[in-house]
Amino acid sequence: MDWSDGVFPTTREGALARWAEFLPRAGAYGSLRNRVEPGHPHVSRLSPAIRGRLVTTSELVESLFAAHPFGRVEKLVQELLWRDYWKGWLEMRPSIWTTYRRELDPLKRHGDPAILERAAEVMAGRGGIAVMDRFARELIETGYLHNHARMWWAGYWIHIERLPWELGADFFYRHLLDADPASNTLGWRWVAGLQTRGKAYLPRRSNLEKYCAPAWLADTTGLDRLDDDVVRILELPWQAHPPCQPWRPLPERPELPEGRWGLWIHGEDLTPELSALGGLHPECVLTVLDEPLMRTLGLSEARVAYIRDPLADARTRAAAHFGCPVEQRAQGGFAAHLTAVARERRLDGWIAMRPAVGPLGDAMEGIESALGSEGLRIHWCRRRWDELRWPRASSGFFGFWEKVRERLSEGVRTDPSQGLLPL
Ligand SMILES: Cc1cc2nc3c(=O)[nH]c(=O)nc-3n(C[C@H](O)[C@H](O)[C@H](O)COP(=O)(O)OP(=O)(O)OC[C@H]3O[C@@H](n4cnc5c(N)ncnc54)[C@H](O)[C@@H]3O)c2cc1C
């Protein structure tokens, strides 16, 4: 199969070039975005870069406004903001993530062998519905699936195969280059009917025939299992969402006491030099490739490479911008390296963007306590863009959208001499 279109930029420069190429077509996004076609020409394919903040939503929104009337690009802006919505929603309900991760492990290790065997077949692209098997292979081989294909495939897994949604979400998480704890976990929960009461997503043959490339449906093997009058929803018991945790604001730039501070750059934000942190003068910059964590999560090789390579790009840019020593550590956890490098460079501690809920977020407690036991500190920051939007994701998306729509330019700054400044 030809996956030659599945190339994803691992540098900021590459991501900006992809965006520049897509921007003129952004006006057609609203009407064409649901089509799943070879090369995925109707969508940006920028999600891995957006996930790691090689490019920021604020600069994408800003350039859309500069290139098109709002009405032509509203749908795309709305989709970009879906990401912020999911991030904010999960940030205020972290137990959804921790419960999912806690239940996943026993399910994988001690689940019903018949279920695990069937799950393995479906993941390997041997489920028996040709088009779904094709999507499984596309995910494994490219690390990407179109949004509509993600919905079809997750719906097929849950409602047709009747497999546990947690195993399917984990399969996506291990392979997607854009794997995001919020968009992925909540996307799966939404398809399963656990996110919005009374709403689940069913993959129907008529919908595939309307939106999927005919060539990908030419092999009709198993398609009758998706016939509109055959598909049946799997009703999962509804559980009320946990209450929203109060929002804890963070500064976009810390008030640093006198001392020697390093900047820790991680995969949740690869462009700190283009944030309020850009004005800092750190003693050093550190990136860490936490290989044990990546192994525990079972990430695919492509995903590991997509963590490693953008980090290398971040180091190159940071070296040019901050003009201080920049180093990379691997083969150990974040806490151990942050502590060791701080000791070696006689630092008082670190400044870093605060990771959102997810594996990196889970590591924060260990990092804080390891640093604390050495008398070191870490100052967490958050971009203004997130600080202004994420706390508004307390209930449904459309309420969130109404709140943020009128004030989309808030947190987006332009500097005529330098172009866009992503916040
Ligand atoms: C089951 C399921 C799992 C998903 N898992 C992830 C994930 O792990 N990581 C991830 O980034 N997205 C996830 N999504 C959302 C969406 O499918 C991808 O963001 C989108 O397909 C990425 O392709 P693109 O960059 O070409 O998107 P475009 O259509 O070009 O959209 C531009 C950007 O808007 C954002 N966006 C678009 N649609 C959505 C959406 N529905 N939800 C959240 N953000 C959106 C993304 O940042 C995307 O890059 C998931 C959706 C489903 C249904």
The ligand as an SDF file (V2000), in Angstrom:
LIG
                    3D

 53 58  0  0  0  0  0  0  0  0999 V2000
  -11.4940    8.3120   18.6740 C   0  0  0  0  0  0  0  0  0  0  0  0
  -10.7230    9.5870   18.4100 C   0  0  0  0  0  0  0  0  0  0  0  0
   -9.4380    9.7160   18.8860 C   0  0  0  0  0  0  0  0  0  0  0  0
   -8.7190   10.8980   18.6580 C   0  0  0  0  0  0  0  0  0  0  0  0
   -7.4420   11.0130   19.1600 N   0  0  0  0  0  0  0  0  0  0  0  0
   -6.7650   12.1570   18.9960 C   0  0  0  0  0  0  0  0  0  0  0  0
   -5.4580   12.3180   19.5270 C   0  0  0  0  0  0  0  0  0  0  0  0
   -4.9210   11.4400   20.2060 O   0  0  0  0  0  0  0  0  0  0  0  0
   -4.7950   13.4890   19.2750 N   0  0  0  0  0  0  0  0  0  0  0  0
   -5.3630   14.4900   18.5510 C   0  0  0  0  0  0  0  0  0  0  0  0
   -4.7110   15.5290   18.3470 O   0  0  0  0  0  0  0  0  0  0  0  0
   -6.6030   14.3750   18.0600 N   0  0  0  0  0  0  0  0  0  0  0  0
   -7.3290   13.2560   18.2600 C   0  0  0  0  0  0  0  0  0  0  0  0
   -8.5890   13.1390   17.7340 N   0  0  0  0  0  0  0  0  0  0  0  0
   -9.2050   14.3130   17.0780 C   0  0  0  0  0  0  0  0  0  0  0  0
   -9.0080   14.3940   15.5580 C   0  0  0  0  0  0  0  0  0  0  0  0
   -9.3430   13.1700   14.9740 O   0  0  0  0  0  0  0  0  0  0  0  0
   -7.5810   14.7790   15.1490 C   0  0  0  0  0  0  0  0  0  0  0  0
   -7.1650   15.9280   15.8510 O   0  0  0  0  0  0  0  0  0  0  0  0
   -7.5100   15.0960   13.6540 C   0  0  0  0  0  0  0  0  0  0  0  0
   -7.9750   13.9990   12.9210 O   0  0  0  0  0  0  0  0  0  0  0  0
   -6.0840   15.4020   13.2840 C   0  0  0  0  0  0  0  0  0  0  0  0
   -5.9400   15.5100   11.9040 O   0  0  0  0  0  0  0  0  0  0  0  0
   -5.5920   16.8940   11.2060 P   0  0  0  0  0  0  0  0  0  0  0  0
   -4.4610   17.5610   11.8650 O   0  0  0  0  0  0  0  0  0  0  0  0
   -5.4670   16.6050    9.7440 O   0  0  0  0  0  0  0  0  0  0  0  0
   -6.9260   17.6960   11.5290 O   0  0  0  0  0  0  0  0  0  0  0  0
   -7.5620   18.9970   10.8770 P   0  0  0  0  0  0  0  0  0  0  0  0
   -8.9280   18.6020   10.4210 O   0  0  0  0  0  0  0  0  0  0  0  0
   -6.6690   19.6220    9.8850 O   0  0  0  0  0  0  0  0  0  0  0  0
   -7.7710   19.9430   12.1200 O   0  0  0  0  0  0  0  0  0  0  0  0
   -6.7790   20.8750   12.5430 C   0  0  0  0  0  0  0  0  0  0  0  0
   -6.4830   20.6590   14.0060 C   0  0  0  0  0  0  0  0  0  0  0  0
   -7.6480   20.8780   14.7980 O   0  0  0  0  0  0  0  0  0  0  0  0
   -7.6590   19.9930   15.9240 C   0  0  0  0  0  0  0  0  0  0  0  0
   -8.8010   19.0910   15.7960 N   0  0  0  0  0  0  0  0  0  0  0  0
   -9.4910   18.8030   14.6720 C   0  0  0  0  0  0  0  0  0  0  0  0
  -10.5210   17.9760   14.9420 N   0  0  0  0  0  0  0  0  0  0  0  0
  -10.4660   17.7240   16.2620 C   0  0  0  0  0  0  0  0  0  0  0  0
  -11.2530   16.9440   17.1600 C   0  0  0  0  0  0  0  0  0  0  0  0
  -12.3290   16.2620   16.7490 N   0  0  0  0  0  0  0  0  0  0  0  0
  -10.8990   16.9090   18.4640 N   0  0  0  0  0  0  0  0  0  0  0  0
   -9.8300   17.6090   18.9140 C   0  0  0  0  0  0  0  0  0  0  0  0
   -9.0620   18.3830   18.1140 N   0  0  0  0  0  0  0  0  0  0  0  0
   -9.3650   18.4350   16.8140 C   0  0  0  0  0  0  0  0  0  0  0  0
   -6.3640   19.1890   15.8450 C   0  0  0  0  0  0  0  0  0  0  0  0
   -5.3690   19.8400   16.6140 O   0  0  0  0  0  0  0  0  0  0  0  0
   -6.0460   19.2510   14.3590 C   0  0  0  0  0  0  0  0  0  0  0  0
   -4.6970   19.0730   14.0620 O   0  0  0  0  0  0  0  0  0  0  0  0
   -9.3310   11.9610   17.9440 C   0  0  0  0  0  0  0  0  0  0  0  0
  -10.6340   11.8060   17.4640 C   0  0  0  0  0  0  0  0  0  0  0  0
  -11.3190   10.6330   17.6890 C   0  0  0  0  0  0  0  0  0  0  0  0
  -12.7170   10.5040   17.1570 C   0  0  0  0  0  0  0  0  0  0  0  0
  1  2  1  0
  2  3  1  0
  2 52  2  0
  3  4  2  0
  4  5  1  0
  4 50  1  0
  5  6  2  0
  6  7  1  0
  6 13  1  0
  7  8  2  0
  7  9  1  0
  9 10  1  0
 10 11  2  0
 10 12  1  0
 12 13  2  0
 13 14  1  0
 14 15  1  0
 14 50  1  0
 15 16  1  0
 16 17  1  0
 16 18  1  0
 18 19  1  0
 18 20  1  0
 20 21  1  0
 20 22  1  0
 22 23  1  0
 23 24  1  0
 24 25  2  0
 24 26  1  0
 24 27  1  0
 27 28  1  0
 28 29  2  0
 28 30  1  0
 28 31  1  0
 31 32  1  0
 32 33  1  0
 33 34  1  0
 33 48  1  0
 34 35  1  0
 35 36  1  0
 35 46  1  0
 36 37  1  0
 36 45  1  0
 37 38  2  0
 38 39  1  0
 39 40  1  0
 39 45  2  0
 40 41  1  0
 40 42  2  0
 42 43  1  0
 43 44  2  0
 44 45  1  0
 46 47  1  0
 46 48  1  0
 48 49  1  0
 50 51  2  0
 51 52  1  0
 52 53  1  0
M  END
$$$$
